[in-house]
Amino acid sequence: AFIRYPVYTAILRMVDGYEATGEKVGFRAGWRLGWNKRALRVWWMDFLLEGIPGLILFVLILGTVINLIIQAFRNDTPAIVLGAILLGLVILLAVLVALAIIFVRLLEQFFYRKVSLEDRGTKAAFREGWTLFKHQWKSAVLMELIMIGIRIGVGIGMFLATFLLFPAYLILLIPAILVAAIPGLIVFGIVSLFGNVIIAALAGFIVFVPVFLIILLSPLIFLNGLYLVYDTSAWTLAYREMRTLDAVAPVTPLNPPANPSITTQ
């Protein structure tokens, strides 16, 4: 989170700034654009829109499954049937929430840019972002459909790249083990001072695995990062266009231009 949200905010502001002024900024200046309260607001909105619903669903599914297992051990048939029905309802709820999140993520393209580019507070971003979406929903849906098509193509490309990059994985295997072993052994040594060897080994392994995978899969992560930068930039450009269109009132017979000699196209 400490890396993702400042970087996300920085990319939005760097693209917007380049379009507005033509000025390119380096990494350090870009990081400063993202490392501020705007990134914190984006994180907070993400937590409200996706984090809380996801947490509630996780607790419901986990509680229902645990209850079903307990009733199965007790061989309580009526309770098992009731638990299975509840689990089915919870899964149905999860599917509905997943469908709702597809729409929510479309709205997030507006909410997050209201925060990042226009320095709006959370409530104002929700309100103004929803207003802009209502006015430009056709363009937003069309843009999302285009991006879905691109994501499908990129997904196929990433799937192929996963196998094509196998020689790179072999080259990075030993460095990944050596680098990941350092924090793993440090955690193992610290935990072993206060607990048994098994717990210490488990703690060290938990630290070892993510570092190992990040280094081993770094070529694939880099390619995915390039696509994410493209996706974020494309949506920022689309947002700028929709915001400009929304700011221009349509010229109709009831709303003629101030100068009759000026024609509109």
C-alpha positions as CSV (number, residue, x, y, z in Angstrom):
1,A,0.0,0.0,0.0
2,F,2.9,2.4,0.8
3,I,4.2,1.9,-2.7
4,R,1.1,1.3,-4.7
5,Y,-1.0,4.3,-3.9
6,P,1.7,7.0,-4.1
7,V,2.8,5.5,-7.4
8,Y,-0.8,5.3,-8.7
9,T,-1.4,8.9,-7.7
10,A,1.9,10.0,-9.2
11,I,1.2,8.5,-12.6
12,L,-2.2,10.2,-12.7
13,R,-0.7,13.6,-11.9
14,M,2.3,13.1,-14.2
15,V,0.1,12.3,-17.2
16,D,-2.3,15.1,-16.4
17,G,0.6,17.6,-16.0
18,Y,2.2,16.5,-19.2
19,E,-1.0,17.0,-21.1
20,A,-1.6,20.4,-19.5
21,T,1.9,21.9,-19.7
22,G,4.0,19.5,-21.9
23,E,6.5,19.1,-19.0
24,K,8.0,15.8,-18.2
25,V,9.2,15.1,-14.7
26,G,11.7,12.5,-13.4
27,F,11.3,9.8,-10.8
28,R,12.0,12.0,-7.8
29,A,9.7,14.8,-8.8
30,G,7.0,12.2,-9.8
31,W,7.3,10.5,-6.4
32,R,6.7,13.8,-4.7
33,L,3.6,14.3,-6.7
34,G,2.2,11.0,-5.3
35,W,3.6,11.0,-1.8
36,N,1.0,13.3,-0.2
37,K,-2.6,13.3,1.3
38,R,-4.1,12.5,-2.1
39,A,-2.6,9.0,-2.1
40,L,-4.0,8.5,1.4
41,R,-7.5,9.6,0.2
42,V,-7.3,7.1,-2.7
43,W,-6.4,4.4,-0.3
44,W,-9.3,5.3,2.0
45,M,-11.8,5.3,-0.9
46,D,-10.5,2.0,-2.1
47,F,-10.9,0.6,1.4
48,L,-14.5,1.9,1.6
49,L,-15.5,0.7,-1.8
50,E,-13.8,-2.7,-2.0
51,G,-12.0,-3.4,1.3
52,I,-15.0,-3.3,3.6
53,P,-17.3,-5.4,1.3
54,G,-14.5,-7.9,0.7
55,L,-13.8,-8.2,4.4
56,I,-17.5,-8.7,5.3
57,L,-17.8,-11.4,2.6
58,F,-14.7,-13.1,3.8
59,V,-16.0,-13.3,7.3
60,L,-19.4,-14.5,6.2
61,I,-17.9,-17.3,4.0
62,L,-15.4,-18.3,6.6
63,G,-17.9,-18.4,9.4
64,T,-20.4,-20.3,7.3
65,V,-17.8,-22.9,6.3
66,I,-16.5,-23.4,9.8
67,N,-20.1,-23.8,11.1
68,L,-20.8,-26.4,8.4
69,I,-17.7,-28.4,9.3
70,I,-18.6,-28.3,13.0
71,Q,-22.1,-29.5,12.3
72,A,-20.7,-32.3,10.1
73,F,-18.5,-33.5,12.9
74,R,-21.5,-33.5,15.2
75,N,-23.5,-35.4,12.5
76,D,-26.4,-33.0,12.9
77,T,-28.2,-33.5,9.6
78,P,-30.8,-30.6,9.9
79,A,-28.0,-28.2,10.9
80,I,-25.8,-29.5,8.0
81,V,-28.7,-28.9,5.5
82,L,-29.3,-25.4,6.9
83,G,-25.6,-24.6,6.8
84,A,-25.3,-25.7,3.2
85,I,-28.3,-23.5,2.3
86,L,-26.7,-20.6,4.1
87,L,-23.4,-21.2,2.3
88,G,-25.2,-21.2,-1.0
89,L,-26.8,-17.9,-0.2
90,V,-23.5,-16.4,0.9
91,I,-21.9,-17.6,-2.4
92,L,-24.8,-16.1,-4.3
93,L,-24.2,-12.8,-2.4
94,A,-20.5,-12.9,-3.3
95,V,-21.4,-13.3,-7.0
96,L,-23.7,-10.3,-6.8
97,V,-21.1,-8.2,-5.0
98,A,-18.5,-9.2,-7.6
99,L,-20.8,-8.0,-10.4
100,A,-21.4,-4.8,-8.4
101,I,-17.7,-4.3,-8.0
102,I,-17.3,-4.3,-11.8
103,F,-19.6,-1.2,-11.9
104,V,-17.9,0.3,-8.8
105,R,-14.5,0.0,-10.5
106,L,-15.8,1.9,-13.4
107,L,-16.9,4.7,-11.1
108,E,-13.5,4.6,-9.3
109,Q,-11.9,5.8,-12.5
110,F,-13.8,9.1,-11.8
111,F,-13.6,9.1,-8.0
112,Y,-9.8,8.6,-7.8
113,R,-9.1,11.2,-10.5
114,K,-11.2,13.8,-8.7
115,V,-9.0,13.2,-5.6
116,S,-5.7,12.9,-7.4
117,L,-6.0,15.6,-10.1
118,E,-8.4,18.1,-8.5
119,D,-7.5,17.6,-4.8
120,R,-11.1,16.9,-3.8
121,G,-12.0,15.4,-0.4
122,T,-13.6,12.0,-0.1
123,K,-17.2,13.2,-0.1
124,A,-16.7,15.8,-2.8
125,A,-14.9,13.2,-5.0
126,F,-17.8,10.8,-4.6
127,R,-20.4,13.5,-5.4
128,E,-18.6,15.1,-8.3
129,G,-17.3,11.9,-9.8
130,W,-20.8,10.4,-9.8
131,T,-22.1,13.6,-11.5
132,L,-19.5,13.5,-14.2
133,F,-20.2,9.8,-14.8
134,K,-23.9,10.4,-15.1
135,H,-23.3,13.1,-17.8
136,Q,-20.7,11.0,-19.7
137,W,-21.8,7.5,-19.0
138,K,-21.9,6.5,-22.7
139,S,-18.3,7.6,-23.2
140,A,-17.3,5.9,-19.9
141,V,-18.9,2.6,-20.9
142,L,-17.4,2.7,-24.4
143,M,-14.0,3.4,-22.9
144,E,-14.3,0.5,-20.5
145,L,-15.4,-1.9,-23.3
146,I,-12.3,-0.9,-25.3
147,M,-10.1,-1.5,-22.2
148,I,-11.7,-4.9,-21.6
149,G,-10.8,-5.9,-25.1
150,I,-7.2,-4.7,-24.6
151,R,-7.0,-6.5,-21.2
152,I,-8.1,-9.8,-22.9
153,G,-5.3,-9.3,-25.5
154,V,-2.8,-8.5,-22.8
155,G,-3.9,-11.4,-20.7
156,I,-3.2,-13.8,-23.6
157,G,0.1,-12.2,-24.1
158,M,1.0,-12.4,-20.4
159,F,0.0,-16.1,-20.4
160,L,2.4,-16.8,-23.4
161,A,5.1,-14.6,-21.8
162,T,4.9,-16.7,-18.6
163,F,6.3,-19.7,-20.6
164,L,8.5,-17.8,-22.9
165,L,10.3,-16.2,-20.0
166,F,11.3,-19.6,-18.5
167,P,15.0,-19.1,-19.4
168,A,14.9,-15.9,-17.4
169,Y,13.4,-17.7,-14.4
170,L,16.3,-20.2,-14.5
171,I,18.9,-17.3,-14.5
172,L,17.1,-15.6,-11.6
173,L,16.6,-18.7,-9.6
174,I,19.9,-18.7,-7.6
175,P,19.9,-14.9,-7.0
176,A,16.3,-15.1,-5.9
177,I,17.1,-17.8,-3.4
178,L,20.2,-16.0,-2.1
179,V,18.5,-12.6,-1.7
180,A,15.3,-14.0,-0.2
181,A,17.3,-16.1,2.3
182,I,18.7,-13.0,4.0
183,P,15.4,-11.7,5.4
184,G,14.1,-15.2,6.0
185,L,17.2,-16.2,8.1
186,I,17.0,-12.9,10.0
187,V,13.3,-13.5,10.9
188,F,14.2,-17.2,11.7
189,G,17.0,-16.1,14.1
190,I,14.8,-13.5,15.9
191,V,11.8,-15.7,16.3
192,S,13.9,-18.7,17.5
193,L,15.1,-16.6,20.4
194,F,11.5,-16.4,21.7
195,G,9.8,-19.6,20.3
196,N,10.5,-23.1,19.2
197,V,12.3,-24.0,16.0
198,I,9.2,-25.0,14.1
199,I,7.5,-21.6,14.6
200,A,10.7,-19.8,13.7
201,A,11.2,-21.8,10.5
202,L,7.6,-21.1,9.5
203,A,8.0,-17.4,10.2
204,G,11.2,-17.3,8.1
205,F,9.5,-19.2,5.3
206,I,6.6,-16.8,5.2
207,V,9.1,-13.9,4.7
208,F,11.2,-15.9,2.3
209,V,8.4,-16.8,-0.2
210,P,7.2,-13.4,-1.3
211,V,10.7,-12.0,-1.7
212,F,11.7,-15.1,-3.7
213,L,8.7,-14.8,-6.0
214,I,9.1,-11.1,-6.6
215,I,12.7,-11.6,-7.7
216,L,12.1,-14.8,-9.7
217,L,9.0,-13.3,-11.5
218,S,10.4,-9.8,-11.9
219,P,10.4,-10.0,-15.7
220,L,6.7,-10.9,-15.7
221,I,6.0,-8.2,-13.0
222,F,7.8,-5.6,-15.2
223,L,5.7,-6.4,-18.2
224,N,2.5,-6.3,-16.1
225,G,3.7,-2.9,-14.7
226,L,4.1,-1.5,-18.2
227,Y,0.5,-2.5,-19.0
228,L,-0.8,-1.0,-15.8
229,V,0.9,2.3,-16.6
230,Y,-0.7,2.2,-20.0
231,D,-4.1,1.5,-18.6
232,T,-3.9,4.2,-16.0
233,S,-2.6,6.8,-18.5
234,A,-5.3,5.9,-21.1
235,W,-8.1,6.4,-18.5
236,T,-6.5,9.7,-17.3
237,L,-6.6,11.0,-20.9
238,A,-10.2,9.8,-21.3
239,Y,-11.1,11.5,-18.1
240,R,-9.6,14.7,-19.2
241,E,-11.7,14.6,-22.4
242,M,-14.9,13.7,-20.6
243,R,-14.3,16.5,-18.1
244,T,-13.8,19.0,-20.9
245,L,-16.9,17.8,-22.7
246,D,-18.9,18.1,-19.5
247,A,-17.7,21.6,-19.0
248,V,-18.9,22.8,-22.4
249,A,-22.6,23.4,-22.5
250,P,-24.3,22.2,-25.7
251,V,-25.4,24.9,-28.2
252,T,-29.1,24.5,-28.9
253,P,-31.8,26.9,-30.3
254,L,-32.7,27.6,-26.7
255,N,-29.1,28.3,-25.8
256,P,-27.5,30.2,-28.8
257,P,-23.9,31.3,-28.7
258,A,-23.2,34.9,-27.5
259,N,-21.9,36.0,-30.9
260,P,-24.3,34.9,-33.7
261,S,-21.5,35.0,-36.2
262,I,-19.7,32.1,-34.3
263,T,-20.6,28.7,-35.6
264,T,-20.1,25.5,-33.8
265,Q,-19.0,22.2,-35.2
